[in-house]
Amino acid sequence: MSLTTPREAAAGERLRRLMPSFTVLLAMLLMALPLPLAWSVMPNFAWLLVIIWASLQPRLMPALVALVLGLLADLVSGMPLGVQGFLFTASVIAVRLVEARMEGRSLALDWLFAAILLLAGHVIGWQLLGFTGNRAPLLPMLAQAGITLLAYPPAMALAARVRRRMIERSGWA
């Protein structure tokens, strides 16, 4: 016999479905904080979490949600509207295409694929910024890609822990 009412269970299910989006939103807010960093480059935690959630829980990070989160990231970061929206959405679609053709998983393969996505995405983002008349130097963007890649293992551990908690609380896999 369950100790929760159907209404409480439905609210818990909605919260569970929104958890990946909440983690990405929190990452956006973290990136917007004026933190004293040794380098002036901050990892793009939001984009990294979009890639990780698309891989861990594809149903909870659909392309439309990635687009909305990317547009919000554009607004928070001050980038031209649509740049990160495009990159987040393209990343989710790329993860789906690759995972449909790939058997087995490992941290090294996931990390390598994330590296390819992030490096290619930063170059594409650099080109998109140029198209909007906001040409940025490529080197800081590639530095951000490299620092974001270094953040992959702890970000994956965080997302896996959140996912494990979601499963424990809901009994859903």
Phi, psi and chi 1 to 4 in degrees:
 res  aa     phi    psi   chi1   chi2   chi3   chi4
   1 MET       -  133.7 -177.1  169.6  152.0      -
   2 SER   -84.9  142.8  174.6      -      -      -
   3 LEU   -90.2   -3.1  -61.7  176.0      -      -
   4 THR  -105.6  149.4   61.2      -      -      -
   5 THR   -80.8  162.6   65.5      -      -      -
   6 PRO   -58.8  -34.9  -25.4   32.5      -      -
   7 ARG   -66.1  -42.9  178.4  174.2  -80.2  169.2
   8 GLU   -64.8  -39.2  -70.5  170.9  -20.3      -
   9 ALA   -64.6  -40.7      -      -      -      -
  10 ALA   -66.2  -39.8      -      -      -      -
  11 ALA   -64.8  -41.0      -      -      -      -
  12 GLY   -63.4  -38.1      -      -      -      -
  13 GLU   -66.1  -41.9  178.6   66.2   15.9      -
  14 ARG   -62.7  -43.1  -79.7 -168.6  -61.7  -86.3
  15 LEU   -62.6  -40.9 -179.8   62.6      -      -
  16 ARG   -62.7  -40.9 -175.1 -169.4   62.0   76.1
  17 ARG   -68.0  -27.8  -71.0 -170.6  179.2  -81.4
  18 LEU   -89.5   -9.9  -67.0  172.4      -      -
  19 MET   -57.3  -44.7 -169.3   56.6   65.2      -
  20 PRO   -59.2  -41.0  -26.9   35.8      -      -
  21 SER   -65.3  -38.9  -62.2      -      -      -
  22 PHE   -62.2  -41.8  -75.0  149.4      -      -
  23 THR   -65.1  -37.6   59.9      -      -      -
  24 VAL   -66.9  -41.8  173.7      -      -      -
  25 LEU   -62.3  -41.5  -72.2  170.9      -      -
  26 LEU   -63.4  -38.2  -74.9  174.3      -      -
  27 ALA   -64.0  -39.4      -      -      -      -
  28 MET   -60.7  -43.7  -83.4 -176.6 -129.5      -
  29 LEU   -65.7  -39.3  -66.4  176.5      -      -
  30 LEU   -60.2  -41.8  173.7   69.3      -      -
  31 MET   -68.1  -25.1  -68.9  169.5   46.5      -
  32 ALA   -85.5  -12.0      -      -      -      -
  33 LEU   -69.8  143.5  -71.0  175.9      -      -
  34 PRO   -80.2   81.9   28.1  -31.8      -      -
  35 LEU   -91.6  139.3  -60.4  174.1      -      -
  36 PRO   -77.7  106.0   25.8  -29.8      -      -
  37 LEU  -108.3  150.1  -59.3  172.2      -      -
  38 ALA   -63.9  -38.1      -      -      -      -
  39 TRP  -109.2  161.0  -60.9  -10.4      -      -
  40 SER   -90.6   22.4   61.3      -      -      -
  41 VAL  -118.0  129.4  178.3      -      -      -
  42 MET  -110.1  136.3  173.6   80.8  143.9      -
  43 PRO   -59.5  147.0  -15.7   24.9      -      -
  44 ASN   -87.5   79.0 -165.3  -28.8      -      -
  45 PHE   -61.4  -36.4  -69.6  118.7      -      -
  46 ALA   -62.9  -48.7      -      -      -      -
  47 TRP   -63.8  -40.6 -170.8    6.0      -      -
  48 LEU   -61.1  -43.2 -173.9   59.5      -      -
  49 LEU   -68.7  -32.7  -76.0  171.7      -      -
  50 VAL   -61.2  -45.5  166.2      -      -      -
  51 ILE   -62.3  -45.0  -67.6  169.0      -      -
  52 ILE   -65.6  -45.6  -70.9  170.3      -      -
  53 TRP   -66.9  -33.9  -79.8  115.7      -      -
  54 ALA   -63.7  -29.0      -      -      -      -
  55 SER   -84.1  -43.7  178.6      -      -      -
  56 LEU   -75.7  -45.2  -74.7  178.1      -      -
  57 GLN  -135.6   77.0  -70.1  -71.4  -21.6      -
  58 PRO   -56.9  -34.1  -14.0   20.4      -      -
  59 ARG   -69.0  -22.4  -69.6 -179.1  -72.3  169.6
  60 LEU   -95.7   -3.0  -58.8 -178.1      -      -
  61 MET  -134.4   67.0 -173.3   54.1   67.2      -
  62 PRO   -71.5  166.1   22.5  -28.1      -      -
  63 ALA   -60.9  -37.1      -      -      -      -
  64 LEU   -64.4  -42.0 -177.9   59.7      -      -
  65 VAL   -64.2  -40.7  170.1      -      -      -
  66 ALA   -62.3  -38.9      -      -      -      -
  67 LEU   -62.5  -47.4  172.7   65.5      -      -
  68 VAL   -62.5  -44.1  170.7      -      -      -
  69 LEU   -63.4  -38.6  -70.9  169.2      -      -
  70 GLY   -65.2  -40.3      -      -      -      -
  71 LEU   -64.6  -39.2  -66.8  172.7      -      -
  72 LEU   -64.3  -39.5  -74.9  172.3      -      -
  73 ALA   -62.7  -38.0      -      -      -      -
  74 ASP   -61.1  -43.9  -73.7  -28.9      -      -
  75 LEU   -65.7  -41.5  -68.2  173.0      -      -
  76 VAL   -69.4  -39.8  169.0      -      -      -
  77 SER   -87.9  -15.3   68.0      -      -      -
  78 GLY    84.6   11.9      -      -      -      -
  79 MET   -77.0  159.5  -67.5 -162.1   49.9      -
  80 PRO   -57.5  137.3  -24.4   32.9      -      -
  81 LEU   -60.1  123.3 -165.3   61.0      -      -
  82 GLY   112.1  -18.7      -      -      -      -
  83 VAL   -65.4  -57.8  172.5      -      -      -
  84 GLN   -72.2  -28.8  -69.5 -171.5   68.7      -
  85 GLY   -58.9  -44.4      -      -      -      -
  86 PHE   -65.1  -45.8  169.9   76.0      -      -
  87 LEU   -65.9  -41.5  -65.8  173.4      -      -
  88 PHE   -62.8  -45.9  -75.9   19.8      -      -
  89 THR   -65.6  -45.4  -54.2      -      -      -
  90 ALA   -61.7  -36.1      -      -      -      -
  91 SER   -65.5  -43.5  -64.1      -      -      -
  92 VAL   -62.8  -43.4  167.1      -      -      -
  93 ILE   -64.4  -42.1  -68.0  168.5      -      -
  94 ALA   -63.4  -41.5      -      -      -      -
  95 VAL   -61.3  -43.8  166.7      -      -      -
  96 ARG   -62.8  -43.3  -64.3 -106.2  164.9   54.4
  97 LEU   -64.1  -43.4  -69.3  173.4      -      -
  98 VAL   -70.8  -43.4  167.8      -      -      -
  99 GLU   -68.7  -24.7  -67.6 -152.7   -9.3      -
 100 ALA   -70.0  -23.8      -      -      -      -
 101 ARG  -106.1   -3.5  -69.2  164.6  176.3   71.7
 102 MET  -109.0  135.4 -162.1  168.2   80.2      -
 103 GLU  -104.2  140.1  -69.1 -176.3   26.8      -
 104 GLY    75.4  161.2      -      -      -      -
 105 ARG  -143.2  150.6  -62.3  178.1   61.5  119.0
 106 SER  -151.8  157.9   72.0      -      -      -
 107 LEU   -61.4  -39.4  176.9   63.8      -      -
 108 ALA   -63.7  -43.6      -      -      -      -
 109 LEU   -67.5  -41.8  -81.5  176.9      -      -
 110 ASP   -63.3  -40.0  -72.4  -14.1      -      -
 111 TRP   -66.7  -41.6 -160.9   -3.3      -      -
 112 LEU   -62.8  -43.3  175.5   64.9      -      -
 113 PHE   -65.8  -40.8 -177.3   62.7      -      -
 114 ALA   -62.4  -37.5      -      -      -      -
 115 ALA   -62.4  -44.4      -      -      -      -
 116 ILE   -63.0  -45.8  -67.7  167.0      -      -
 117 LEU   -61.1  -45.9  -84.5  177.3      -      -
 118 LEU   -69.6  -42.2  -71.8  167.5      -      -
 119 LEU   -66.0  -47.2  -72.1  171.7      -      -
 120 ALA   -63.9  -40.7      -      -      -      -
 121 GLY   -64.9  -37.8      -      -      -      -
 122 HIS   -67.5  -37.5  -85.3   82.9      -      -
 123 VAL   -67.3  -42.6  171.2      -      -      -
 124 ILE   -63.5  -43.1  -68.5  168.0      -      -
 125 GLY   -60.8  -38.9      -      -      -      -
 126 TRP   -61.4  -42.8  176.9   69.5      -      -
 127 GLN   -65.4  -43.2  -72.8  -67.2  -36.8      -
 128 LEU   -62.4  -39.5  -70.4  173.0      -      -
 129 LEU   -62.8  -37.2  -74.8  174.1      -      -
 130 GLY   -64.5  -37.7      -      -      -      -
 131 PHE   -65.5  -29.6  -67.5  149.2      -      -
 132 THR   -87.9    0.7   63.3      -      -      -
 133 GLY    86.1   10.0      -      -      -      -
 134 ASN  -112.2   52.7  -62.2  -42.8      -      -
 135 ARG   -58.6  124.7  176.7   72.9   61.2 -177.5
 136 ALA  -110.5  154.7      -      -      -      -
 137 PRO   -65.4  141.2    0.2    1.1      -      -
 138 LEU   -72.7  -36.4 -178.5   59.2      -      -
 139 LEU   -58.3  -46.7 -171.2   59.4      -      -
 140 PRO   -63.1  -32.8  -22.4   31.3      -      -
 141 MET   -68.1  -40.2  -67.6 -172.8   79.7      -
 142 LEU   -69.6  -34.0  -67.3  178.8      -      -
 143 ALA   -63.2  -40.8      -      -      -      -
 144 GLN   -63.6  -39.7 -176.5 -174.8   34.6      -
 145 ALA   -60.8  -44.2      -      -      -      -
 146 GLY   -64.2  -43.1      -      -      -      -
 147 ILE   -67.9  -35.9  -69.5  172.9      -      -
 148 THR   -64.4  -38.7  -57.0      -      -      -
 149 LEU   -63.9  -37.5  -72.4  174.3      -      -
 150 LEU   -65.8  -25.7  -67.9  175.6      -      -
 151 ALA   -83.2   -3.5      -      -      -      -
 152 TYR   -59.7  -51.8 -175.2   85.1      -      -
 153 PRO   -59.6  -46.6  -25.5   35.0      -      -
 154 PRO   -67.0  -33.8    9.5  -15.4      -      -
 155 ALA   -66.8  -39.3      -      -      -      -
 156 MET   -65.6  -40.8  176.2   59.6   97.5      -
 157 ALA   -62.9  -41.9      -      -      -      -
 158 LEU   -63.0  -47.6  172.9   70.9      -      -
 159 ALA   -64.5  -39.0      -      -      -      -
 160 ALA   -65.3  -37.4      -      -      -      -
 161 ARG   -67.0  -43.2 -175.3  177.7 -178.7  139.9
 162 VAL   -61.9  -43.1  169.4      -      -      -
 163 ARG   -62.0  -43.5  179.4  178.6 -178.1 -105.8
 164 ARG   -61.0  -42.2 -160.3  167.9   29.0 -105.3
 165 ARG   -63.6  -39.9  -69.5  -81.0  172.1  114.6
 166 MET   -62.0  -41.2  -71.3  172.9   13.4      -
 167 ILE   -69.9  -42.5  -68.9  170.0      -      -
 168 GLU   -60.4  -40.2  -73.2  171.6    0.3      -
 169 ARG   -78.2  -26.8  -67.8 -178.1 -170.3  -98.2
 170 SER  -111.8  -13.9   68.2      -      -      -
 171 GLY    71.2   20.5      -      -      -      -
 172 TRP  -108.9  142.1  176.9   85.0      -      -
 173 ALA  -115.9      -      -      -      -      -
